[in-house]
Amino acid sequence: MSASYSFAGQTVETARRALTARFESAAIESPELDARMLVGHVFGLDLTGLITSAQRRLTEDESARLEDCARRRLAGEPVARIVGEKEFWGLPLRLSAATLVPRPDTETVVELALELLRADGATNQPLRIADLGTGSGAILLALLSELPAAAGFGTDISEQALQTAAANAISAGLAPRATFIACDFATGLSGPFDLIVSNPPYIRAADIAGLAVEVRDHDPRAALDGGADGLDAYRALIPQAAGLLAPGAALVVEAGEGQSGPINGLMRLAGLAPTGGPKADLAGIPRAVAGRKMPR
């Protein structure tokens, strides 16, 4: 990559094609999509705007900003971090250094939680929901967007993450029903809750060095590192959640590959009966695991 590369004078369409070619040469996984998103970000254009502005020519300033984006992407920074936001469950969520980039796999947790609530006929009830380790607020806000009478509590040990989540709640118009609390998983909460969800750290510590650069170097390690076997967070949060759930209520968590069985075992030890899953993601990996608190 040449440090002196300039898009100045090129049309928006030519610059997009040139950027796509550079990403292809660097074996970027989705070169065309990434180029389109970065060009759109620099110009503030959606897909329709890119088409209607295709023959507009870049200024020196626009060229410099696009080249900065290109350098960051070629260095392994995810597009979502460059543009500062990622869509999840149809909601545009801003990001910060303290939050994971929300991933489509995590929508499986939302899907399973909603399936359980629908089976109970509870989707229009005034539910109390908790999201443990909320990060950007993705899971909690997705659920609140589908449950019009619900109120939610998101916890995180990072104040910066909580500020990001609160800003996302405001942008989504959900702030009146979302409260964010600084604590370790559920330690700062009082029950009972009708649903508890979580996407905790679950990567084995020894595996972090082998992750894709987009994750290893740009997602916060605290949101990835699940300890020696990847299950440390579950050992902490599952008993906490079990003590806060109302009878018949469910805990739904995201799981890493091969972890659904051990997580079900931890749920049983905490008095939660496996239910409604595990639910697989689009790759067929059991991704969402649920346990229900049975009435005594």
Secondary structure, DSSP 8 states (H G I E B T S, - for coil): --TT---TT-BHHHHHHHHHHHHHHTT-SSHHHHHHHHHHHHHT--HHHHHHTTT-B--HHHHHHHHHHHHHHHTT--HHHHHTEEEETTEEEE--TTS----GGGHHHHHHHHHHHHHTT-TTS--EEEEET-TTTHHHHHHHHH-TT-EEEEEES-HHHHHHHHHHHHHTT-GGGEEEEESSTTTT--S-EEEEEE----B-GGGGGGS-HHHHTTS-GGGTB--SSS-HHHHHHHHHHHHHEEEEEEEEEE--TT-HHHHHHHHHHTTEEE-S--EE-TTS-EEEEEEEE---
